[in-house]
Amino acid sequence: MDCDILIIGGGPAGLAFARYFKDSNLRVVVLEKSPLETLQNPPYDGREIALTHRSREIMQNLGMWQRVPENEIYRLRDAKVFNGTSDYTLHFPQPSKARGGATDRLGNLISNHNIRRAAYEEAAQCDNVEIRCGVGVKLAESNQQEAKVTLENGEVLTARLLICADSRLSQTRRQLGISADMHDFGRTVFVFRTRHEISNQHTACECFFYGRTLALLPLEEHMTNCVITITNTKAHEISDLNPEMLAKEAEKMLNGRLGKMEVVSSVHSYPLIGVHAKRFYGVRCALIGDAAVGMHPVTAHGYNLGLESIDILAKLILKAVAQGKDIGNEDLLEMYSFKHQLHTRPLYHGTNAMVTFFTTDAAPVRLLRDATLRISNHLPPLKALISHQLTG
Ligand SMILES: Cc1cc2nc3c(=O)[nH]c(=O)nc-3n(C[C@H](O)[C@H](O)[C@H](O)COP(=O)(O)OP(=O)(O)OC[C@H]3O[C@@H](n4cnc5c(N)ncnc54)[C@H](O)[C@@H]3O)c2cc1C
């Protein structure tokens, strides 16, 4: 065998997973198709990742949190949901100390490029982790004895366990015969940073307008990340705008709530496709991160679930090592899949149903959308449940 664990994909999930084995005797290889410079210095990609308290703990344990500059960890104090043109909001306040939430925030926001850099720096300093960049995996196979990958340059590598961390449209998941549910929302999301006159109060907002949605992620008090989703047939209405026109459009959508706005970053777009693998393992292989579950970003669960996936699987592997068991054994992988799916399935289907409901603009549904916000605001157990899901 060339190594114990072979990880396909050096994204934030694959690299954080590799870092878990720092103090073990396992030999880990990460295969990433992007060049080394991209891992060392990932470019800004418009994504601001809202992280739960649980994710912060995991990242702290892995040393990743400490690698992000303190002034680039943004406080998410509370969150509000708006429907249509109404000013009425469903409000998720910061957890009160009386309820054991000894914190001044609902969660934190860190830019994706900072998470990627932190994950790379942590994995790169592990003596037992090798990161191979600049060449992609062409084929992944596995049998009862070993997992095997063929690289695009023809080289073949074998391992006791293969991990697919190659994103939601994972090629290797397909090659290993693991099927997945996919949901194409037929929409595109545009993300960019703005500076503005009026304070955002460190409050995240999700505005379900008619035809479009706009999410606001507070960074600094006068700097906010805007996330506009729009149906693909109208995506040009956003992509055709220059920065000045885009800022005006955001001001208009917000009815001036943040005052005069200015776009201060590059604009990035992503297709909205949700993916949930039917199971998270196969013979001597497992899926983590977006390769297991690729969420709609509206509930900000994607990387939070990715961190949970690596936490569950890595702990099971380390336990197997301590007991002298095979790290690729089926019981272990099945246990991982079972444990993680208990959480991911309801969140994935719940999020998709919520998005469909709040983006349906037929007149009776508009009224129902409004009623849903009002009812949720007045049902503390329901609100607490949603809040708990948001904060982890
Ligand atoms: C607009 C937007 C906002 C988001 N907001 C949030 C949020 O607020 N909170 C949250 O928790 N999540 C959020 N997410 C989700 C989060 O960004 C993802 O869950 C996370 O980045 C996935 O990490 P990953 O490592 O699984 O996949 P990726 O980051 O996609 O990494 C996969 C890696 O695999 C490599 N690769 C692919 N194929 C191969 C191959 N054949 N050979 C070798 N390498 C390969 C790729 O080059 C890449 O580096 C958001 C996503 C978007 C799009």
Ligand as a Chemical Component Dictionary entry (heavy atoms), coordinates in Angstrom:
data_LIG
# 
_chem_comp.id                   LIG 
_chem_comp.type                 NON-POLYMER 
_chem_comp.pdbx_formal_charge   0 
_chem_comp.three_letter_code    LIG 
# 
loop_
_chem_comp_atom.comp_id 
_chem_comp_atom.atom_id 
_chem_comp_atom.alt_atom_id 
_chem_comp_atom.type_symbol 
_chem_comp_atom.charge 
_chem_comp_atom.model_Cartn_x 
_chem_comp_atom.model_Cartn_y 
_chem_comp_atom.model_Cartn_z 
_chem_comp_atom.pdbx_ordinal 
LIG C1  C1  C 0 -22.463 31.196 -2.011 1  
LIG C2  C2  C 0 -22.163 30.149 -0.975 2  
LIG C3  C3  C 0 -22.285 30.471 0.361  3  
LIG C4  C4  C 0 -22.028 29.513 1.338  4  
LIG N1  N1  N 0 -22.207 29.843 2.645  5  
LIG C5  C5  C 0 -22.001 28.921 3.612  6  
LIG C6  C6  C 0 -22.204 29.246 4.984  7  
LIG O1  O1  O 0 -22.577 30.355 5.328  8  
LIG N2  N2  N 0 -21.966 28.273 5.924  9  
LIG C7  C7  C 0 -21.535 27.035 5.578  10 
LIG O2  O2  O 0 -21.343 26.198 6.478  11 
LIG N3  N3  N 0 -21.326 26.704 4.281  12 
LIG C8  C8  C 0 -21.556 27.610 3.295  13 
LIG N4  N4  N 0 -21.329 27.280 1.980  14 
LIG C9  C9  C 0 -20.864 25.920 1.655  15 
LIG C10 C10 C 0 -19.336 25.759 1.738  16 
LIG O3  O3  O 0 -18.716 26.717 0.916  17 
LIG C11 C11 C 0 -19.001 24.331 1.286  18 
LIG O4  O4  O 0 -19.715 23.411 2.063  19 
LIG C12 C12 C 0 -17.506 24.001 1.419  20 
LIG O5  O5  O 0 -16.705 24.949 0.771  21 
LIG C13 C13 C 0 -17.263 22.622 0.800  22 
LIG O6  O6  O 0 -15.943 22.223 1.023  23 
LIG P1  P1  P 0 -15.389 20.863 0.341  24 
LIG O7  O7  O 0 -13.979 20.764 0.743  25 
LIG O8  O8  O 0 -16.323 19.747 0.623  26 
LIG O9  O9  O 0 -15.525 21.131 -1.224 27 
LIG P2  P2  P 0 -14.744 22.154 -2.166 28 
LIG O10 O10 O 0 -14.438 23.425 -1.465 29 
LIG O11 O11 O 0 -15.551 22.254 -3.416 30 
LIG O12 O12 O 0 -13.353 21.450 -2.477 31 
LIG C14 C14 C 0 -13.244 20.336 -3.313 32 
LIG C15 C15 C 0 -11.815 20.229 -3.786 33 
LIG O13 O13 O 0 -11.668 19.041 -4.569 34 
LIG C16 C16 C 0 -10.839 19.329 -5.674 35 
LIG N5  N5  N 0 -11.136 18.319 -6.714 36 
LIG C17 C17 C 0 -12.297 18.143 -7.375 37 
LIG N6  N6  N 0 -12.197 17.127 -8.233 38 
LIG C18 C18 C 0 -10.928 16.627 -8.108 39 
LIG C19 C19 C 0 -10.212 15.583 -8.740 40 
LIG N7  N7  N 0 -10.767 14.808 -9.665 41 
LIG N8  N8  N 0 -8.935  15.366 -8.385 42 
LIG C20 C20 C 0 -8.333  16.134 -7.419 43 
LIG N9  N9  N 0 -8.970  17.154 -6.810 44 
LIG C21 C21 C 0 -10.245 17.391 -7.153 45 
LIG C22 C22 C 0 -11.219 20.748 -6.071 46 
LIG O14 O14 O 0 -10.213 21.378 -6.835 47 
LIG C23 C23 C 0 -11.411 21.398 -4.704 48 
LIG O15 O15 O 0 -10.224 21.976 -4.209 49 
LIG C24 C24 C 0 -21.609 28.215 0.970  50 
LIG C25 C25 C 0 -21.473 27.892 -0.392 51 
LIG C26 C26 C 0 -21.739 28.847 -1.351 52 
LIG C27 C27 C 0 -21.603 28.488 -2.803 53 
# 
loop_
_chem_comp_bond.comp_id 
_chem_comp_bond.atom_id_1 
_chem_comp_bond.atom_id_2 
_chem_comp_bond.value_order 
_chem_comp_bond.pdbx_ordinal 
LIG C1  C2  SING 1  
LIG C2  C3  SING 2  
LIG C2  C26 DOUB 3  
LIG C3  C4  DOUB 4  
LIG C4  N1  SING 5  
LIG C4  C24 SING 6  
LIG N1  C5  DOUB 7  
LIG C5  C6  SING 8  
LIG C5  C8  SING 9  
LIG C6  O1  DOUB 10 
LIG C6  N2  SING 11 
LIG N2  C7  SING 12 
LIG C7  O2  DOUB 13 
LIG C7  N3  SING 14 
LIG N3  C8  DOUB 15 
LIG C8  N4  SING 16 
LIG N4  C9  SING 17 
LIG N4  C24 SING 18 
LIG C9  C10 SING 19 
LIG C10 O3  SING 20 
LIG C10 C11 SING 21 
LIG C11 O4  SING 22 
LIG C11 C12 SING 23 
LIG C12 O5  SING 24 
LIG C12 C13 SING 25 
LIG C13 O6  SING 26 
LIG O6  P1  SING 27 
LIG P1  O7  DOUB 28 
LIG P1  O8  SING 29 
LIG P1  O9  SING 30 
LIG O9  P2  SING 31 
LIG P2  O10 DOUB 32 
LIG P2  O11 SING 33 
LIG P2  O12 SING 34 
LIG O12 C14 SING 35 
LIG C14 C15 SING 36 
LIG C15 O13 SING 37 
LIG C15 C23 SING 38 
LIG O13 C16 SING 39 
LIG C16 N5  SING 40 
LIG C16 C22 SING 41 
LIG N5  C17 SING 42 
LIG N5  C21 SING 43 
LIG C17 N6  DOUB 44 
LIG N6  C18 SING 45 
LIG C18 C19 SING 46 
LIG C18 C21 DOUB 47 
LIG C19 N7  SING 48 
LIG C19 N8  DOUB 49 
LIG N8  C20 SING 50 
LIG C20 N9  DOUB 51 
LIG N9  C21 SING 52 
LIG C22 O14 SING 53 
LIG C22 C23 SING 54 
LIG C23 O15 SING 55 
LIG C24 C25 DOUB 56 
LIG C25 C26 SING 57 
LIG C26 C27 SING 58 
# 
